[in-house]
Amino acid sequence: MSTMRITLIGRMAALVTALALASTLTSPASPPTAAAPTAPPTVATVPVAYAGTVYLTFDDGPHPTWTPRVLSILRKYGVRGVFFQLGQNVSYYPSITRSLRSYGNLIGNHTWSHPNLTTLSTTSVTWQLNKMESALGYRPRCVRPPYGATNSRIASIIASRGQRQILWTVDPRDWSRPGTWTIVNRVLANVRPGSRILLHDGGGDRSQTVAALDILIPKLRARGYVIGLMAC
Ligand SMILES: [Zn+2]
């Protein structure tokens, strides 16, 4: 049901893009000149075809500098993402978390303090998840274990809480600050329909991530991708 809805929304978005493109191309045509007959044939105006839906996710926030900048880029393009937040940071900056939610973004549980859950006892794993949720004020639908470190025990703890474990499929390693264009190009080289893209709004200087996001969203759209929102 929700997949079908996302697909429909995606097709509608692609159609809107195509209509906007068509109106741009048919607006003020330049008058014909003497050079016109020898000009190369115009490339056919093929509208951007819907290529699939991809999802943006942001880990390790909220951060007082970077999270509002990420939000501002998302708002600029009218897209939303899932923010896998640390309970500790939520407890420091609850208003930033509220602001994300007020613009339709979703929050996921990324634990209280970012431990490798596979090294903890089941009691400690549960404590990490509960403590984050008490800072947040509710139980989010999605959990992302720090470092993506999980196993069947962690997965079943998450499932027993009625939650979904959400990892990622595209990781440009933005946290290592490889350069804005490296982040952009790594995503573009690996993105597929349904990709879950991992970015970070916390844990250090995220200026490259913010700059990359501003380039990435229009480039993904130009390839026919729709930025969707995971059901978290
Ligand atoms: Zn993390």
Residues whose N, C-alpha, C, O or C-beta is under 5 A from the ligand:
A	BS01	ZN	D59 D60 P146 Y147
